[in-house]
């Protein structure tokens, strides 16, 4: 018997709310701009109340949120958005506001951990024990799964804020991250590309030098991930990754950077099947929220 669940893809530019089933079928969906916390959360609550009248009550709601988020269930600020550069959202109790407004169990995680969970549950990661999902868009975020469970620890993975080699003589751009300057996100996110090249990434032609530099930074990040976590596969999603020329450039650069040290056929012989697109595409975020609602977790 299928179960009714809800999901919120809480993004820095838009919120997507959906009601669906534990089989990944979306029955109702709405999206709206992310404004200030009070207004945005009120719109989400209004959506779910309307769908409850139409479809029935959801067993749980999953929130796949931009971050950073406090995911320590012992913390008094569990479910809060913490040091985000998104104006007005630092210190927002997203988990508590949704829970109190709807009186249902809430399961919250980062947007990219949730997208990874959806790829494992309904996408092409079903057969994998370990993998990493990196999204490259407004920011750079990474999620990892081990045996179907997202990686948590001190906080949660912040793969976009790893430090990668940056040669100012070759790339004088100082980086766009308000916290670290030239971390991976500061050098390779969509806003970083736009600031460096004075054009949105989707407006840059495939032969523009931006893509060689972008592939270089992303490959540096992936080489660190491969050597640290040894994932069975890496999925690359997000708006920047819609540029087809990036994948072959990144794959070739990763092989070059590793220099044969990682003796695995996936790297040496099958790199095209190792660094891949997620199969859920643009639906990964909201399906990730539904997947969170279906998963055992901390209900607060």
JOMOGI-V581722 format. One record per residue. PHI is phi in whole degrees, 0 to 359 (* if undefined). OMEGA is omega in whole degrees, -180 to 180 (999 if undefined). BURIAL is # if it has 24 or more other C-alpha atoms within 12 Angstrom, else .. Layout:
[[PHI | OMEGA | BURIAL] [PHI | OMEGA | BURIAL]]
//
This chain:
[[* | -179 | .] [284 | -178 | .] [243 | 179 | #] [274 | 179 | #] [225 | 178 | #] [242 | 179 | #] [214 | 175 | #] [233 | 169 | #] [266 | -175 | #] [267 | -178 | #] [257 | -179 | #] [291 | 179 | #] [249 | 179 | .] [211 | 170 | #] [254 | 171 | #] [240 | 178 | #] [244 | -179 | #] [211 | 167 | #] [242 | -178 | #] [206 | -179 | #] [246 | 178 | #] [285 | 172 | #] [262 | 178 | .] [86 | 178 | #] [271 | 179 | .] [269 | -177 | #] [260 | 179 | #] [207 | -176 | #] [208 | 175 | #] [213 | 177 | #] [221 | -180 | .] [205 | -175 | #] [289 | 174 | .] [281 | 177 | #] [250 | 177 | .] [275 | -173 | .] [306 | -177 | #] [300 | -179 | .] [294 | -176 | .] [292 | 179 | #] [296 | 179 | #] [299 | 177 | #] [295 | 179 | #] [296 | -180 | #] [298 | 178 | #] [301 | 179 | .] [300 | -176 | #] [291 | 177 | #] [295 | 179 | #] [295 | -180 | .] [287 | 176 | #] [296 | 177 | #] [296 | -175 | .] [270 | -172 | .] [247 | -174 | .] [112 | -176 | .] [282 | 175 | #] [281 | 179 | #] [291 | 179 | #] [197 | 176 | #] [235 | 175 | #] [261 | 177 | #] [243 | 175 | #] [257 | -166 | #] [245 | 166 | #] [296 | -173 | #] [222 | 2 | #] [293 | 179 | #] [233 | 172 | #] [278 | -177 | #] [248 | 177 | #] [274 | -176 | .] [297 | 178 | .] [273 | -174 | .] [277 | 176 | .] [293 | 178 | .] [249 | 176 | .] [303 | 179 | #] [82 | 177 | #] [274 | 165 | #] [282 | -171 | #] [255 | -169 | #] [268 | -179 | .] [285 | 172 | #] [283 | 179 | .] [292 | -173 | #] [302 | 176 | .] [87 | -174 | .] [255 | 178 | #] [298 | 180 | #] [82 | -180 | #] [280 | 177 | #] [277 | -176 | #] [296 | 180 | #] [302 | -176 | #] [293 | -179 | #] [295 | 179 | #] [290 | 180 | #] [300 | -177 | #] [291 | -179 | .] [283 | -175 | .] [237 | 178 | #] [57 | 175 | .] [227 | 176 | #] [299 | -179 | #] [242 | 174 | #] [235 | -172 | #] [239 | 174 | #] [203 | 177 | #] [292 | -180 | #] [299 | -177 | #] [280 | 172 | #] [299 | 180 | #] [294 | 178 | #] [298 | 176 | #] [297 | 179 | #] [298 | 178 | #] [296 | 180 | #] [296 | 178 | #] [287 | -176 | #] [280 | -172 | #] [232 | -176 | #] [248 | -173 | #] [264 | 175 | #] [258 | -174 | #] [305 | -174 | .] [269 | -173 | .] [261 | 174 | #] [271 | -179 | .] [222 | 173 | #] [200 | 179 | #] [236 | 177 | #] [240 | 180 | #] [247 | 177 | #] [247 | -177 | #] [236 | -178 | #] [204 | 177 | #] [302 | 171 | #] [226 | 171 | #] [237 | -179 | #] [229 | 180 | #] [229 | 175 | #] [232 | 178 | #] [230 | 176 | #] [240 | 173 | #] [232 | -178 | #] [51 | 175 | .] [80 | -179 | #] [239 | 178 | #] [298 | 178 | #] [284 | 170 | #] [234 | 178 | .] [186 | 176 | .] [305 | 169 | .] [226 | 174 | .] [210 | -177 | #] [303 | 175 | #] [233 | -174 | #] [294 | 179 | #] [287 | -177 | #] [252 | 172 | #] [292 | 179 | #] [268 | 178 | #] [240 | 179 | #] [304 | -179 | .] [226 | -180 | #] [260 | -177 | .] [298 | 179 | .] [288 | 177 | .] [270 | -180 | .] [222 | -176 | .] [288 | 179 | .] [299 | -173 | #] [279 | -178 | #] [103 | -173 | #] [245 | -179 | #] [287 | -179 | #] [291 | -180 | .] [261 | -171 | .] [239 | -178 | .] [71 | -172 | .] [259 | 167 | #] [286 | -178 | #] [302 | 179 | #] [298 | -179 | #] [294 | -179 | #] [256 | -167 | #] [235 | 178 | #] [289 | 177 | #] [302 | 177 | #] [299 | 177 | #] [296 | 178 | #] [298 | -178 | #] [296 | 180 | #] [293 | -178 | .] [289 | -171 | #] [256 | 178 | #] [59 | 177 | .] [199 | 177 | .] [294 | -177 | .] [306 | -177 | #] [292 | 179 | #] [270 | -178 | .] [275 | -179 | #] [290 | -177 | .] [301 | -178 | .] [267 | 179 | .] [287 | -180 | .] [298 | 178 | .] [303 | -173 | #] [286 | 176 | #] [294 | 179 | #] [293 | 179 | #] [299 | 179 | #] [298 | 179 | #] [299 | -179 | #] [294 | -180 | #] [294 | 178 | #] [295 | 175 | #] [300 | 178 | #] [298 | -179 | #] [292 | 177 | #] [299 | 176 | #] [296 | 180 | #] [296 | -179 | #] [298 | -178 | #] [287 | -178 | .] [271 | -172 | .] [253 | 180 | .] [52 | -179 | #] [290 | 178 | #] [287 | 178 | #] [201 | 176 | #] [236 | 176 | #] [255 | 179 | #] [242 | 179 | #] [235 | -180 | #] [102 | -173 | #] [299 | -179 | #] [297 | -177 | #] [284 | 175 | #] [286 | 178 | #] [283 | -172 | #] [300 | -175 | .] [292 | -175 | .] [293 | -173 | #] [300 | 178 | #] [298 | 178 | #] [295 | -179 | #] [295 | -179 | #] [301 | -179 | #] [296 | -179 | #] [291 | 177 | #] [298 | 179 | #] [300 | -180 | #] [296 | -178 | .] [293 | -178 | #] [285 | 173 | #] [55 | 176 | .] [78 | -176 | .] [291 | 178 | .] [274 | -175 | .] [273 | 179 | .] [229 | 178 | .] [305 | 180 | .] [301 | 179 | #] [271 | -171 | #] [281 | -173 | .] [235 | -170 | .] [230 | -174 | .] [297 | 179 | #] [295 | 179 | .] [261 | -178 | .] [260 | 176 | #] [254 | -167 | #] [222 | 173 | #] [282 | 169 | #] [289 | -177 | #] [280 | -178 | #] [277 | 173 | #] [54 | -175 | #] [292 | 179 | .] [274 | -174 | #] [301 | -176 | #] [294 | -178 | #] [287 | 174 | #] [294 | 175 | #] [297 | 177 | #] [296 | 177 | #] [295 | 179 | #] [297 | 176 | #] [299 | -179 | #] [297 | -180 | #] [277 | -170 | #] [266 | 172 | #] [295 | -178 | .] [188 | -179 | .] [279 | 176 | .] [265 | -178 | #] [226 | 999 | #]]
//
